């Protein structure tokens, strides 16, 4: 069972079928004037309309990119460079995706100033902090819609109203929320919104940036004037066609999938927290994505848990990042004020529509066995043994007091 759909999703059969002709028969360049090129241009226009319809935008407000990271870069750098004569201050949060956080880090080397708003135990900012951070030099607010790691959803509509009242451009990374919750760019009060294909059962390497009519930004890629001169380079027609179809399907099935996924998510949360001692849910319990739950388990190491689950046929992910010579606690979980030691014992489970036949009881039993096995080997867990090496005689095996 694949439980890492926040990382990427399987391309649906309907999407693949719609893409297939554009690898072979319909291979024309959409910028050409002859028949086969015009057919590609028609397919591009249809896909653009499908993307726009899915977020209540106009087709001319959609720019195709290579994915969410490029869309974020284009939005943030494009606005920063365009408005640098008006100010150099940008506001964000301390739990943004690396595509935003690292882009802002780059801009800081160019003398832009960035304020990183804190999130609290529930993973959500306080509007008062945002208002206090705004200065006369603020040109951009960039705050993600839904967090890719813990699933909490920020108050984007309220943030957008504040930005609009102050005349500040507002960008949100909606890569994780798109296709899972209703997104209406007019209601959200956003000027720029980034989305990605491979999170909604579309192909990898394709994304889009919504740019509200009247918003001007500096291009990052210069070429033959494609995408209204904002993003040069011959368009990835097969990928864009697939993305458009995936958007159409996601929009049509949004309510149905929301109900199914949130029901499974809630069942997982309830059973994990009641079955496994010292298990905790990370992020807000209510204001969260319907398909994502992030847990932490005391006294275990996340990567080891992932490997044990993988051996049992479950693919999931952890909040800690591991490499051959470093083990860094998740910045997102650390930002919640959690103990860095506990942060390393995290597990992210993210569902997709095809998860509806998921056997929650079987999974939770295997998860509980895996956690117990790791705790048997954990010096942190075994610190709770009493001086002569046996479990606490006063409180029993489940003692967490002595």
N, C-alpha and C positions, 0 to 999 in steps of 0.2 A: 504494500500500500504506500503510495506516494503522498507524503504529508508536508511537502515543501513548496507549495504553490505560490508563496510570496517570492520565491527565488525565480521560478519560471513555471509555465504551464504547458501542457500537451496541446499541440495544434489540433483543432477539431477537424473531423472529417469534412464538414461542410466548408470550412475555410480552405482546407487543402484542395478540394475539388475546384473551388473558384479560382485559386491561384494557378493551378496546373497548366492551363493553356498559355499563360503568359511566360512560361519557360520555353515553350516550343513554338506553336503556331503564331501566337500573338506577341512576337518578340520586338516589335517596333519601338523606336525612340519617340517618346511623346512630344518632343520638340520639332519633329519633322512634319512636312506638309502633305506627304503622300498617304495613301490609304492605310497602310499598316501602322503608320505613326499616329494617324488620326484615331484609330481604334484604341491605341494605348492611351491617348489623351482622354478619350471618352471614359475609359476605365478609371483613370486617375481622377477625373471630375466626379464620377459616381462615388468613389471611395472618400473623396473629400467631403461630399455631401453627407455620407453615412456617418463619418466622424463628427461633423458639425451637428447633425441631428441628435446624436447621442448625448451632447452636452448643451443643447439649446443655443448653438452659435450659428453664425453665417459661414457658408463654405469659404468665402474669401478671408475669413479670420483664422483659417487653419493652414499651418505650414508643416510639411512633412519633414521629419528628421530621421536619424539613425536609431533613435530610442530616447528614453527618459533622461539619460545623462547629457546627451547633446541638447535636448530641449531645455534643461535646467541651465546649462552653460550659455546657450543663446539668449535666454531670458535675462539672466543676471548680468552677464558681461555686456550684453547688448544695451540694456538700460543704463548700466553704470557708465559705459563709454559715451553714450548719447547725452547723458545728463550731467557729466562731470563738471561742467561749468556752472551748474546750479547748486551743486553740493556734492559731498563725498561720504555721506553717512548712510549705512545700510543696517537694517534690523532683521535679526533671524532668531532661531532658538538653538539651544545646545544639544538638540537630539535630531538634527537634520541628517538626511542621507549624504554620504560622501560626495555625491555629485554637486550638492549645494555647499556643503561645509568646505570642501577642498577648493572649490571655485572662489569662495569668499576669502579663503586663506591666500590664494593667488592675488586677489584684488588688494588685500592688505599690504602686499609687497609693493603695490603701486600707489600707496598713500591713501587708499580708501580706509575709512574707519568703520568697524563692524561692532554692533552691540549684540551679544548672545543672551537672549532672555532665558531665565531658568524655567524648568518645568518642576512640578512638585511631585509628591508621592504617587499621584494618579497619572503622571505623564502629560499633564495639560498646563499651558501657560495661564497666567493671570492677566486679564485685560488691563488692570491697573498698571502692571509692569510695562506693558506695551506703551500705554499713554505717557508714562514718565520717561520712556526712552526716546521719544520723538523730539527732534530738535529742528531748528531752521535749516539745517544742512541735510536732513533726511530726504533721500531721493527714492528709496526702495525699501519695501518690506517683503521678505521672502520667508514664508512659514508653510511647512508641509501640511497637507490635508490630513492624511492618516499615516501613522508611523509604520515603517516596514518591519520593525522588530517587535514592538509590543502592541501595535494595532490601535492605539488611542487616536481619537479624532479631535482635531483642534477646532475652536469656534471661528471658522473661516469667514462666515457671513458677517459676524460682528467685527472681526478684524478688517474686513473689506470696507465696511461702512466708515470706520475710523480713518482708514487710508484715503478714501474718497473725499471725506470732509476736509482732510488736511492737504489734499492735492498731491498725495504720494502714490507712486506706482506700487501695485501689489501683485506679487507672483506666488503661486502655490504649486508645489509638487504633488500632483494627484495620481501618481503612478499606482499606488496601492489601493486607492479608493475607487478609481475608475472601473466601472463594470460591476462593482459590489454594492455601492450606495448611489443614490440619485445625485447627479451632478448637473446643476443648472448654472452656467457661468453668469447669467444675469442676476440670479438670486444670491450667488456667492460674492458678488461685487469684486470680481477679480479682473485684472488687466491682462495677466498672462497665466496660463495653466498648462503644465506638462503632463503628458500621458504616454503610455507605452503599449505596444502590441502584445508582447510575449507574456504579459500578466493576465490576459483575457482570452487565452486559447488561440492567439494569433501567432504569426511567425516572429522570430527574433530579428533584431537589426532594423526595426522600424518603430517610429514613434511620431508624435506630433506636438506642436506648440500652438496653443490658442493665443492669438494676439488681438486684443480688443480693437475694433476699428478706431483709428485715430492715435493709437499708441505707436510711437516711433522708436526704433532701436538700431544699433549699429550691427551690420552683419559680421559673422565670424568667418564664414567660408565664402570666398569670392570665386566666381566662375562665369558660366554662361547666362546668368540672369534667371535661372530657374527659381520657382517658388517666390514669385514677385520680387526677385532680386535679393531676397532675405537669406536664402540658403542655396548657394550655387552647387552644381553637380547634377548629372543625369539621375533622375528619380529611379528608385528601386521599385519598378512597376509591379512585379509579382508580389513583393512584400507589402506594398501599399494596398494592393487589391485584397490581399488576405486580411490586412488590418481593418479595412473598411467593412468586410464581411463579419469579422469578429465583433466590431462595434455594433453592427446591426443586430446580431444575435444576442449580444450582452444586453443591449437596451430592451429588446423584446422580452427577455426572460428575467429581467432584473428583480422584480417583486417575488417571483417564484423562487429564484435562487437565494434571495435574501432570507426568506422564511426557512428554507431547507438548511442552509448553511448555519444560520444563527441557532437553529434548534440542535444541530449536531454539536456545534461549538459549546453551547450551554451544557449539554449532557457530558461532554468531555471535561469541562471545568468542574462540574459538580462531582463527578466520579473520581477525578484525580485528587481533588482536595479532601474528599472523605475517605479515600482508600489508602493514600500514602501519607505517613506521618511527616511533619515538617515540610510540606509542599505548599507553595504560595503562588498566587496569580500575580504577574507583573502588569502594571498599568491599570487604568480605570476598568471597573467591572461592568459598566454599562455603556459608556461612550467609547465604543470600540468597533473595529471592523467585524462583520458577521462571520468571517471565515478564519479568524486568527486568535490563538491563545498562546500566551507565553508564560511559562512556569519557571520557578527556581526550586531546587531541592537542596536542602542543607547537607553539607559534608560530602558532596560528590563533585566530579569533574565532568563538565558538559561534553567534551569530545569523546570521552570514554563511553558515556551514555549513548551518544549517536552511533558509535561503532557496535555496541551491544544490540541496539534496536535494528540497525542495518542487517546484522546477522540473523535477525528474526523476520526480516522482510519488510521493515518499516523505514522509510527514508524521511528524516526530519532534519532540523538544524538547531544550532545552539547560538547563544548570544555572545559567547567569547570567541575571539579570533586566535587561532593557533598557527604557528609556523615552526620551522625546524629549530629556531633559536630564540623565540620570544613567545610569551603568553600574555596577551593584553586583555584586560577586562573590558567588556562592552561599554563604550562611552554612553550609550543610551541608558543602560541599566544603572550605571554609576551615577548618571544625572538624576535618577530618581531618589538618590540618597541612600542606596543600598550598600551594604558591606561588600567591598570588592571580592572577599573570599566567597560570599554567597553568590555573587554575580556569575562566577565561573560555573556554577551548577545550573545553568539555565537551559531551557528547551523550548523551541518555537515550533508550533504545529499550525500549518496553514492549509486550509481545505480548498477544493474546487467543486464545481457542480457534479462532477463524476464521483465525488466522495460520498454520495447519498447512501450507498450500500455498505458504508464503513461500519464494521463491528466494534463499537466503542468498548464493550465489556472485555472482549478478547484483548484489545490493545492495552487497556488500562491494567489488566492482569499482567501482561508481559512487561509493561512499563514498571509496575510495582516490583516485580521480580528483579528487573535490571537495576533499579535503584537500590534495592536491598542487597544485591550482590556487590555493588560498588561500595556500599557503606560498610560491608564486612571487611573490606580492604582499606578503608579510609582512616587515617590517623586522627582526622578531625572528629569523625563519629565516635571513634574508640576512646577519645578523651573523656567520654562520659562513663567509662568503666570506673569502678571504685578502686581503691588502692591495691586490693589483692587480685585484681584482674577479672572480676565477675560483675555482671550487671547489678545495678543498684538494688539492694535487698529491700529498701524501704518502699520504692515506687514501682519496681518491676522493670520488665524489658523496655517499656515505652517511656522510661524516665527521661525528662529533659530538664530536670531541676538541679540535680546534684553534680 
